[in-house]
Amino acid sequence: MSKSTYPLKRPASVKKAAAGLAASDGVSLNPFIAAAVAEKVGCLRTAREFLRERAGTAKPKDMLKFLRRAPKIPAPAKDQR
């Protein structure tokens, strides 16, 4: 496994919180951040692949037929701007 460095700038409060979580996990901050980034990358890739698979060969225009069938009711007040 090759390694590279990246100067990471973050708010002091985030560093303090991450360092606390890393310590409770029994690791230093660097491997904790590396694992967190790897986890996020994995989640995003999985989500992208899942959505691509679910979409199949659908096209954005195909969605219009479903939207046209949706009931014409106003959105709840909490969802209106």
Secondary structure as GFF3:
##gff-version 3
##sequence-region A 1 81
A	DSSP	alpha_helix	12	25	.	.	.	ID=ss1
A	DSSP	alpha_helix	29	55	.	.	.	ID=ss2
A	DSSP	three_ten_helix	60	62	.	.	.	ID=ss3
A	DSSP	alpha_helix	63	69	.	.	.	ID=ss4
A	DSSP	three_ten_helix	77	79	.	.	.	ID=ss5
###
